[in-house]
Amino acid sequence: MRLTALDEVSERLGLKRGQGVAEARAMFPNLDLHDEDEAADRTLLEAIADWCDRYTPLVSVDGRDGIFLDITGCAHLLGGEEALLKDVLGRLQQMGFDAKGAISSSPGLSWAACRFGSGGVISDDCGRSNLAPLPVAALRLPEAMVSGLQKLGLKRIGDLLHLPRAPLARRFGTLLLLRLDQALGANEEAISPRRPVAALSVERRLAEPFQDEEQILRLTGQIAGSLKPGLEARGAGGRVFELVLFRVDGKVFRLKAGTSQPLRDPGRIAKLFSERLTAVQDGFDAGYGFELLRLNVLQHETLKSVQDDFGRRQQDEVLLADFIDRVSARFGTDCLLSASLKQSHMPERAEVFIPAIAGQAKTGDVKGDRVLRQVMLRPLRLFRYPEPMEAFAATVPDGPPQRFRWRKVIHEVIRAEGPERISAEWWLDEPEEDERDYFRLESELGRRLWVFRKGRYNGAKQAPVWRVHGIFA
């Protein structure tokens, strides 16, 4: 058992990370120890990273106890880099965290100044002078490489700055030079954000925190109006929206809502989140209120402008899309399903049910119209499992039956169409799937059935099998 984290008092006493617990207790018998909970620590770090989204959308978790923020173009919103860093550290201190931060032109330099230096804002002119007195471990090198450098007397980064690069590369590899260049800003290092960056985003900072849900929805409608010009400039509408609420104590709530069609109407966007707030009522706690509200467009699509007609068709389409969006926002995307055509010859595999909010299938092209006409020849109700039937007086070899028994009732056939031969896709390895001959039958009782025969009469070792697969309207 070893020490994995220390407070300030333990560090002043001379204890170090990685030190054995037995040795530490021998030095200080009254040492207060707690078991490490990696999952809880990771959850806490992720929560702090969520809170940091108020400053920039480019937030990345670094290791077990660090966070990177790419504040390019964001510092002026809070009065400059000094004011931004002061605000971040001050708020974290109010929440009970002892944090250290640094702002520089490269992530490597900021990392080194935070963990081995005094932090603060480092100008471009002072980068080399700030790195020189720091230990070589500040370059984010493996422990074995750090030990090898120290054995050669290269204990500080300043000892490496004036050495020839070729011998260092031959002795320690290219990683040493890469980390050195990254810290100096000579080699750019990108920060991979932990969340996808929104295509469009608007926010509202409030002088006083608010708790009322009606006020949340009202503000959502207002800032959604600010999204409209940006969407219009792109000729697009939002498909997935995200409402982010920052509570004064650091808790962050994220609510997502999707739409069945591209949307840019502020009123309809606000209604979506009205349903979402209703759905998450039990897990939504305003606490002491929210101080920042942000609305993101995570996904958008081209919105085609269509001229309204004199009828109700356009209005009916809007009402249907609004109904789908609001119901899906409250009860989940799987509550409403719609059938979508699938590339398969077998009837039971020719369609699949998808969430209605995913959008309507495009059937306006020639291929879609041809498939649609084919579907019209299919029964309105298709059985999940074809039901057995007994056929009598079938015309040999490929004709329909004249009479059949289905569900213990004898039916006389007065009309028949077929056969329509359907077989499995040739590229699928399904040798047990035989060809089927489908017939459309109408009985004297008015029943219109879709039946198929598997197998043939001529030369077959066993009699064909008949099944009822569907019922026409």
Beta strands, then each sheet from edge to edge (+ up, - down):
strand 1: 59-62
strand 2: 66-69
strand 3: 102-103
strand 4: 120-121
strand 5: 200-210
strand 6: 236-247
strand 7: 252-263
strand 8: 290-302
strand 9: 337-341
strand 10: 351-355
strand 11: 381-392
strand 12: 403-406
strand 13: 409-422
strand 14: 436-443
strand 15: 448-454
strand 16: 465-471
sheet 1: 1+ 2-
sheet 2: 3+ 4+
sheet 3: 5+ 8- 6+ 7-
sheet 4: 9+ 10-
sheet 5: 11+ 12- 13+ 14- 15+ 16- 11+
end
